[in-house]
Amino acid sequence: MLNAENMKDAELRRLAWRCRRGMLELDIVLQRFIALHFNDLTLAQLKAFDDLLDLPDNDFWTLVSNDKIMPKDADILDVVNKIRALKQVH
């Protein structure tokens, strides 16, 4: 039976799988992000995060690790800032 909870679990598993990256630092930060923030993201932020996952590892890491780069889209910026905050916490 398909219900909202099953769909949420499926989306969590799909995004968690997409967070597995070749770059260890990015992999760790993204897995932490999913674990801590998935339930709090709006649909727009989930879409923004999914779009960010399309970036190559080096581009994604540059975006996350360089505080001077500010995405223009508000939802992407919110997601990037949440990821940046997790990068600071080891």
N, C-alpha and C positions, 0 to 999 in steps of 0.2 A: 504494500500500500504506500503510495506516494503522499507524503504530507510535508508541511513546512519544516519540521524538525529533520526529516530524512534529507530534504533538499539542502538544508543548512549544513548537515554533516557531510554530504557529498561535496558541497562547495569548499568546505574546510579541507577535506582530503585532497581535492583537486589543487587548491592553492598551495597547500603544504608540499605537495609533490613538485609543483612549479618552482618552489623556493629552493629546491635542491640545486645547487649551482656548482660549477667547477672551481670557483674561487672560494676557498674555505672561509675567509672573513665574511664574505657576503652571505654565504650559506648559513653561518651561525647567526648573524644579525637578522636575517629574514625568517629563520625558524623561530627565533625569539619573538619577533614581531607578530607572527601568526599566533603563537601561543598566548601572548599577552593582549593583543589588540583585536583579534578577529571578531569577537562578539560585540565590540563597541563601534565597529566601522559602519558608516551609512552605506547605502547601495552605491551612491556616487563615489565614495572612497574605495569601496571594493572594486568598482570598475577602474578607477584610477590605479589602484594597486595591480590589478590584472594587466593593465596597459604597461605599467612600469616593468613587469616581469618579462615583457617582450624585448626589453633592452639587452644588449650584450653585457656580459659580466663587467667588463672594464668600464663601459659607459655608466652602468648602474652604480658601480662602486664610486666612480668619480662624482656622480650626483649626490650620493649619500655622504661621502667623506669631505666634500668641499662646501662649507657653509656659505661661501660667496655666490654659489649658483642657486638662484631662486626661480623655480618653475613659475610660469605665469598663471597656470590653472590652479585655482584655490584648492580643489580636492587633491590634486597631485602634491601640491605644497604641504597640505596637512599630513598626508601619508609620509612624505619624505621627512618632514620634521619629526614625526613619531619614530621613524627608523633612525634618524640621526641621534635622537635622544638615547636610543638603545645601544647605539654604537659606542657611546660614551661610557656605558655601564658594562663592565666586564665581569 
